Amino acid sequence: MVSGIGFLGAGVILRDGIHVRGINTAATIWCSAAIGVLAGAGYLPAAAIAAALILTAHLALRPLAQRVDRLPATADTEIQTTYQFRAVTRAADEAHIRTLLVRELTRDDFTLHSVQSHDLNSGTGQVEVTAELQAHGRDDLALENAVSRLSLEPSVSSVTWTTPEPDPLTTLDP
């Protein structure tokens, strides 16, 4: 039974870039299992007290956890996130889209490393504009806000961005 609960807990932990989500949910699964064991063994008052303590801890500590999440990272803990951006537009509007791209991406705390364009070989007169940029930490929402203006342009047929995953072999400490 213990390994099954551990398996369920591990299943809800997700890594999203530098963020790890689901640890609180995994701990709650373990606590729920413990409460179930107490109740199943006939210790109903102890199970009720444990359930009340867990609920109280969740409700009381949530505001504290949200405040900690909003704290700025220090220079020692701050990491660089690389973003890759791609937009497909009509060839006639390439210069306009490149100008908007540079203007929108340099407004926030992004460092623009490269902007490139190349014709798509589809015979449709479309051009792919790509950019590589970096930011301190990871702020997908800021990038989404910066590039949302481009997605409203009538000549743009698609806008995408990604964050390449780091190579685990190069990020291990020796």
CYANA upper distance limits for C-alpha pairs under 8 A (distance plus 0.5 A):
  1 MET  CA      5 ILE  CA      6.85
  2 VAL  CA      6 GLY  CA      6.71
  3 SER  CA      7 PHE  CA      6.55
  4 GLY  CA      8 LEU  CA      6.79
  5 ILE  CA      9 GLY  CA      6.64
  5 ILE  CA     29 ILE  CA      7.73
  5 ILE  CA     30 TRP  CA      7.04
  5 ILE  CA     33 ALA  CA      7.73
  6 GLY  CA     10 ALA  CA      6.54
  6 GLY  CA     30 TRP  CA      8.01
  7 PHE  CA     11 GLY  CA      6.66
  8 LEU  CA     12 VAL  CA      7.34
  8 LEU  CA     26 ALA  CA      8.06
  8 LEU  CA     29 ILE  CA      8.13
  9 GLY  CA     13 ILE  CA      7.48
  9 GLY  CA     25 THR  CA      7.89
  9 GLY  CA     26 ALA  CA      4.66
  9 GLY  CA     27 ALA  CA      7.60
  9 GLY  CA     29 ILE  CA      6.65
  9 GLY  CA     30 TRP  CA      7.64
 10 ALA  CA     26 ALA  CA      7.17
 12 VAL  CA     21 ARG  CA      8.50
 12 VAL  CA     22 GLY  CA      5.92
 12 VAL  CA     23 ILE  CA      8.08
 12 VAL  CA     25 THR  CA      7.45
 12 VAL  CA     26 ALA  CA      6.76
 13 ILE  CA     20 VAL  CA      7.48
 13 ILE  CA     21 ARG  CA      6.17
 13 ILE  CA     22 GLY  CA      4.85
 13 ILE  CA     23 ILE  CA      6.18
 13 ILE  CA     25 THR  CA      8.39
 13 ILE  CA     26 ALA  CA      7.33
 14 LEU  CA     20 VAL  CA      6.23
 14 LEU  CA     21 ARG  CA      5.66
 14 LEU  CA     22 GLY  CA      6.68
 15 ARG  CA     19 HIS  CA      6.41
 15 ARG  CA     20 VAL  CA      5.01
 15 ARG  CA     21 ARG  CA      6.77
 16 ASP  CA     20 VAL  CA      6.55
 16 ASP  CA     21 ARG  CA      7.86
 17 GLY  CA    163 THR  CA      8.41
 17 GLY  CA    165 GLU  CA      7.63
 18 ILE  CA    138 ARG  CA      7.88
 22 GLY  CA     26 ALA  CA      6.58
 23 ILE  CA     27 ALA  CA      6.72
 24 ASN  CA     28 THR  CA      6.67
 25 THR  CA     29 ILE  CA      6.76
 26 ALA  CA     30 TRP  CA      7.02
 27 ALA  CA     31 CYS  CA      6.75
 28 THR  CA     32 SER  CA      6.49
 29 ILE  CA     33 ALA  CA      6.69
 30 TRP  CA     34 ALA  CA      6.77
 31 CYS  CA     35 ILE  CA      6.67
 31 CYS  CA     54 ILE  CA      8.12
 32 SER  CA     36 GLY  CA      6.60
 32 SER  CA     51 ALA  CA      8.35
 33 ALA  CA     37 VAL  CA      6.70
 34 ALA  CA     38 LEU  CA      6.75
 35 ILE  CA     39 ALA  CA      6.63
 35 ILE  CA     47 ALA  CA      5.57
 35 ILE  CA     48 ALA  CA      8.39
 35 ILE  CA     50 ALA  CA      7.13
 35 ILE  CA     51 ALA  CA      7.22
 36 GLY  CA     40 GLY  CA      6.37
 36 GLY  CA     47 ALA  CA      7.90
 37 VAL  CA     41 ALA  CA      6.52
 38 LEU  CA     42 GLY  CA      6.96
 38 LEU  CA     43 TYR  CA      5.70
 38 LEU  CA     44 LEU  CA      7.26
 38 LEU  CA     46 ALA  CA      7.40
 38 LEU  CA     47 ALA  CA      5.90
 39 ALA  CA     43 TYR  CA      5.78
 39 ALA  CA     44 LEU  CA      5.48
 39 ALA  CA     46 ALA  CA      8.41
 39 ALA  CA     47 ALA  CA      6.05
 43 TYR  CA     47 ALA  CA      6.67
 44 LEU  CA     48 ALA  CA      6.60
 45 PRO  CA     49 ILE  CA      6.69
 46 ALA  CA     50 ALA  CA      6.58
 47 ALA  CA     51 ALA  CA      6.60
 48 ALA  CA     52 ALA  CA      6.67
 49 ILE  CA     53 LEU  CA      6.64
 50 ALA  CA     54 ILE  CA      6.66
 51 ALA  CA     55 LEU  CA      6.70
 52 ALA  CA     56 THR  CA      6.54
 53 LEU  CA     57 ALA  CA      6.57
 54 ILE  CA     58 HIS  CA      6.70
 55 LEU  CA     59 LEU  CA      6.67
 56 THR  CA     60 ALA  CA      6.32
 57 ALA  CA     61 LEU  CA      6.22
 58 HIS  CA     62 ARG  CA      6.49
 59 LEU  CA     63 PRO  CA      8.46
 60 ALA  CA     64 LEU  CA      8.28
 61 LEU  CA     65 ALA  CA      6.66
 62 ARG  CA     66 GLN  CA      6.73
 63 PRO  CA     67 ARG  CA      6.76
 64 LEU  CA     68 VAL  CA      6.79
 65 ALA  CA     69 ASP  CA      6.70
 66 GLN  CA     70 ARG  CA      6.94
 67 ARG  CA     71 LEU  CA      7.10
 73 ALA  CA     77 THR  CA      6.50
 73 ALA  CA     78 GLU  CA      6.14
 74 THR  CA     78 GLU  CA      6.38
 78 GLU  CA    136 HIS  CA      6.95
 78 GLU  CA    137 GLY  CA      6.16
 79 ILE  CA    136 HIS  CA      6.40
 79 ILE  CA    137 GLY  CA      5.58
 79 ILE  CA    138 ARG  CA      8.46
 80 GLN  CA    134 GLN  CA      6.92
 80 GLN  CA    135 ALA  CA      6.17
 80 GLN  CA    136 HIS  CA      5.26
 80 GLN  CA    137 GLY  CA      5.96
 80 GLN  CA    138 ARG  CA      7.98
 81 THR  CA    134 GLN  CA      5.94
 81 THR  CA    135 ALA  CA      5.86
 81 THR  CA    136 HIS  CA      6.85
 81 THR  CA    137 GLY  CA      6.41
 81 THR  CA    138 ARG  CA      6.22
 81 THR  CA    163 THR  CA      7.78
 82 THR  CA    132 GLU  CA      7.60
 82 THR  CA    133 LEU  CA      6.29
 82 THR  CA    134 GLN  CA      4.94
 82 THR  CA    135 ALA  CA      7.22
 82 THR  CA    163 THR  CA      6.41
 82 THR  CA    164 PRO  CA      7.52
 83 TYR  CA    132 GLU  CA      6.30
 83 TYR  CA    133 LEU  CA      5.80
 83 TYR  CA    134 GLN  CA      6.48
 83 TYR  CA    161 TRP  CA      7.27
 83 TYR  CA    162 THR  CA      6.22
 83 TYR  CA    163 THR  CA      5.19
 83 TYR  CA    164 PRO  CA      7.61
 84 GLN  CA    130 THR  CA      7.78
 84 GLN  CA    131 ALA  CA      6.37
 84 GLN  CA    132 GLU  CA      5.20
 84 GLN  CA    133 LEU  CA      7.09
 84 GLN  CA    161 TRP  CA      5.91
 84 GLN  CA    162 THR  CA      5.75
 84 GLN  CA    163 THR  CA      6.68
 84 GLN  CA    164 PRO  CA      8.11
 85 PHE  CA    130 THR  CA      5.97
 85 PHE  CA    131 ALA  CA      5.53
 85 PHE  CA    132 GLU  CA      6.78
 85 PHE  CA    159 VAL  CA      8.12
 85 PHE  CA    160 THR  CA      6.43
 85 PHE  CA    161 TRP  CA      4.74
 85 PHE  CA    162 THR  CA      7.10
 86 ARG  CA    128 GLU  CA      7.30
 86 ARG  CA    129 VAL  CA      6.25
 86 ARG  CA    130 THR  CA      4.96
 86 ARG  CA    131 ALA  CA      7.08
 86 ARG  CA    158 SER  CA      8.46
 86 ARG  CA    159 VAL  CA      6.26
 86 ARG  CA    160 THR  CA      5.73
 86 ARG  CA    161 TRP  CA      6.53
 87 ALA  CA    128 GLU  CA      6.19
 87 ALA  CA    129 VAL  CA      5.69
 87 ALA  CA    130 THR  CA      6.96
 87 ALA  CA    156 VAL  CA      7.33
 87 ALA  CA    157 SER  CA      8.04
 87 ALA  CA    158 SER  CA      6.03
 87 ALA  CA    159 VAL  CA      4.91
 87 ALA  CA    160 THR  CA      6.95
 88 VAL  CA    126 GLN  CA      7.11
 88 VAL  CA    127 VAL  CA      6.17
 88 VAL  CA    128 GLU  CA      4.97
 88 VAL  CA    129 VAL  CA      6.75
 88 VAL  CA    156 VAL  CA      6.21
 88 VAL  CA    157 SER  CA      6.08
 88 VAL  CA    158 SER  CA      5.79
 88 VAL  CA    159 VAL  CA      7.18
 89 THR  CA     93 ASP  CA      7.26
 89 THR  CA     94 GLU  CA      7.05
 89 THR  CA     97 ILE  CA      8.15
 89 THR  CA    126 GLN  CA      5.98
 89 THR  CA    127 VAL  CA      5.92
 89 THR  CA    128 GLU  CA      6.97
 89 THR  CA    129 VAL  CA      8.16
 89 THR  CA    155 SER  CA      5.91
 89 THR  CA    156 VAL  CA      4.80
 89 THR  CA    157 SER  CA      6.31
 89 THR  CA    158 SER  CA      7.98
 90 ARG  CA     94 GLU  CA      7.00
 90 ARG  CA    125 GLY  CA      6.51
 90 ARG  CA    126 GLN  CA      4.92
 90 ARG  CA    127 VAL  CA      6.43
 90 ARG  CA    155 SER  CA      6.22
 90 ARG  CA    156 VAL  CA      7.44
 91 ALA  CA    119 ASP  CA      8.21
 91 ALA  CA    125 GLY  CA      6.11
 91 ALA  CA    126 GLN  CA      5.61
 91 ALA  CA    127 VAL  CA      5.77
 93 ASP  CA     97 ILE  CA      6.72
 93 ASP  CA    155 SER  CA      7.30
 94 GLU  CA     98 ARG  CA      6.60
 94 GLU  CA    127 VAL  CA      7.42
 94 GLU  CA    129 VAL  CA      8.16
 95 ALA  CA     99 THR  CA      6.68
 96 HIS  CA    100 LEU  CA      6.78
 97 ILE  CA    101 LEU  CA      6.47
 97 ILE  CA    150 LEU  CA      7.80
 98 ARG  CA    102 VAL  CA      6.68
 98 ARG  CA    115 VAL  CA      8.25
 98 ARG  CA    129 VAL  CA      7.67
 99 THR  CA    103 ARG  CA      6.63
100 LEU  CA    104 GLU  CA      6.42
100 LEU  CA    150 LEU  CA      7.54
101 LEU  CA    105 LEU  CA      6.45
101 LEU  CA    147 VAL  CA      7.80
101 LEU  CA    150 LEU  CA      7.61
102 VAL  CA    106 THR  CA      6.51
102 VAL  CA    112 LEU  CA      8.26
103 ARG  CA    107 ARG  CA      6.93
104 GLU  CA    108 ASP  CA      8.32
104 GLU  CA    146 ALA  CA      5.67
104 GLU  CA    147 VAL  CA      7.12
104 GLU  CA    149 ARG  CA      8.24
105 LEU  CA    110 PHE  CA      6.84
105 LEU  CA    111 THR  CA      8.49
105 LEU  CA    112 LEU  CA      7.65
105 LEU  CA    143 LEU  CA      7.99
105 LEU  CA    146 ALA  CA      6.27
105 LEU  CA    147 VAL  CA      7.70
106 THR  CA    110 PHE  CA      6.31
106 THR  CA    111 THR  CA      7.20
106 THR  CA    112 LEU  CA      7.26
107 ARG  CA    146 ALA  CA      8.32
108 ASP  CA    142 ALA  CA      7.80
108 ASP  CA    146 ALA  CA      8.18
109 ASP  CA    135 ALA  CA      6.61
109 ASP  CA    136 HIS  CA      7.96
110 PHE  CA    133 LEU  CA      6.80
110 PHE  CA    134 GLN  CA      6.02
110 PHE  CA    135 ALA  CA      5.24
110 PHE  CA    136 HIS  CA      8.26
111 THR  CA    133 LEU  CA      5.84
111 THR  CA    134 GLN  CA      5.60
111 THR  CA    135 ALA  CA      6.76
112 LEU  CA    131 ALA  CA      7.93
112 LEU  CA    132 GLU  CA      6.76
112 LEU  CA    133 LEU  CA      4.82
112 LEU  CA    134 GLN  CA      7.10
113 HIS  CA    131 ALA  CA      7.88
113 HIS  CA    132 GLU  CA      5.97
113 HIS  CA    133 LEU  CA      5.72
113 HIS  CA    134 GLN  CA      7.96
114 SER  CA    130 THR  CA      8.49
114 SER  CA    131 ALA  CA      5.83
114 SER  CA    132 GLU  CA      5.79
114 SER  CA    133 LEU  CA      7.60
115 VAL  CA    129 VAL  CA      7.57
115 VAL  CA    130 THR  CA      6.14
115 VAL  CA    131 ALA  CA      4.81
115 VAL  CA    132 GLU  CA      7.25
116 GLN  CA    129 VAL  CA      6.18
116 GLN  CA    130 THR  CA      5.71
116 GLN  CA    131 ALA  CA      6.81
117 SER  CA    127 VAL  CA      7.06
117 SER  CA    128 GLU  CA      6.02
117 SER  CA    129 VAL  CA      4.86
117 SER  CA    130 THR  CA      6.70
118 HIS  CA    127 VAL  CA      6.14
118 HIS  CA    128 GLU  CA      6.01
118 HIS  CA    129 VAL  CA      7.27
119 ASP  CA    125 GLY  CA      7.98
119 ASP  CA    126 GLN  CA      6.75
119 ASP  CA    127 VAL  CA      4.95
119 ASP  CA    128 GLU  CA      6.77
120 LEU  CA    124 THR  CA      8.38
120 LEU  CA    125 GLY  CA      7.95
120 LEU  CA    126 GLN  CA      6.32
120 LEU  CA    127 VAL  CA      6.01
120 LEU  CA    128 GLU  CA      7.00
122 SER  CA    126 GLN  CA      8.20
135 ALA  CA    139 ASP  CA      8.28
139 ASP  CA    143 LEU  CA      7.24
140 ASP  CA    144 GLU  CA      6.57
141 LEU  CA    145 ASN  CA      6.61
142 ALA  CA    146 ALA  CA      6.66
143 LEU  CA    147 VAL  CA      6.70
144 GLU  CA    148 SER  CA      6.37
145 ASN  CA    149 ARG  CA      8.00
147 VAL  CA    151 SER  CA      7.34
147 VAL  CA    159 VAL  CA      8.43
148 SER  CA    152 LEU  CA      7.33
149 ARG  CA    153 GLU  CA      7.63
150 LEU  CA    156 VAL  CA      7.67
150 LEU  CA    159 VAL  CA      7.97
151 SER  CA    156 VAL  CA      6.86
151 SER  CA    157 SER  CA      8.38
151 SER  CA    158 SER  CA      7.53
151 SER  CA    159 VAL  CA      6.55
152 LEU  CA    156 VAL  CA      8.07
166 PRO  CA    170 THR  CA      8.19
166 PRO  CA    171 THR  CA      7.75
167 ASP  CA    171 THR  CA      7.04
168 PRO  CA    172 LEU  CA      6.93
